[in-house]
């Protein structure tokens, strides 16, 4: 594995890395490796995001189906039809 040397690292940053390593029970090298990898995932994910054609078609179909649902249907969620007790029946 390639060795990487960090020079002139800020003490505050080094302290934060040490705290992560201590909390997780990792060596400093393992913590640095993990943080570098996760940081790369986060930065790589900042690029433009979008759907491919098949995903966009499925999403559009789902939106169209939801648009066809009557407005009052959601107000009925959790309600029991004919929940009014009849005379003489316990509540």
N, C-alpha and C positions, 0 to 999 in steps of 0.2 A: 504494500500500500504506500502511496506517496505521502511523504511527510510535509506538512505545511507549518511554517513558522510565522507567528504574528508578532510584529515589532511595533513598539510604541502604542500599545493598546491602552485606551483610557482606563484608569483605575476603577471608575464607576461601572463601566461596561464589564470589566473583568470580575468585579464583585457580583454583578448580576448573574454572570455565567456560573460562577462558583456556587451561588445560592441555588440555582437550578440543579446543578450537579449534586449538591448536598441533599436537597429535598428528594431527589429521585434515587439517591444511592449510587450515582454514576461516578466514574472517573471524570476528570476535567476533559480529557481527550474525547471520551464518549459524548459528553454534554456538547462540546463544540461541534462534533460530527453531526449530532442530532439537530442542533439549532441551525447549523448551516444548511442541512438538507431541508428542514421545514421552512426556513427562510427563502430558499430557492423556489420551493413549491408555491409559496405565497406570492413571490414576485413574478414568477412565470404565469400565474393565474390572473395577473392584472391586465393582460392583453385584451383585445376586443373579443367579446364572447358572442356567440350566436348559435343558432340551431342549423343542422344540416337540413336538406330538403325534406327528408322523411319525417324528421322530428317536427319541423314546422307544419307539415301537413296534418300530423296527428294532433298537435296543439290546436290548430285551427278547427279541426273537426270537434274537439272537446269543447272549445269555446262556443261553436255553433250549437252544439247539443245543449249547453247550459243556457244559451240565449232562448232556447225553445221551452224552457221550464217556466210554467206560470209563476207570476210574482208572489202569489199567496201560498204556494206550496211550502216554503220554508217556515212560515208562521205556524204550520201544523206539526212541525217536528216536536216530538215528545208529548204530544197530546193524545189522549185516548178517545177514540170516537164514541159518542154517546156516553160520556162520562157522568151524566146527570143521574143520580140514584133514583130509582123508582120508589113510589110510595110504599112504605113497609119494608124496604130493603135496608140493611145496615150500610153505613157510609164506608 
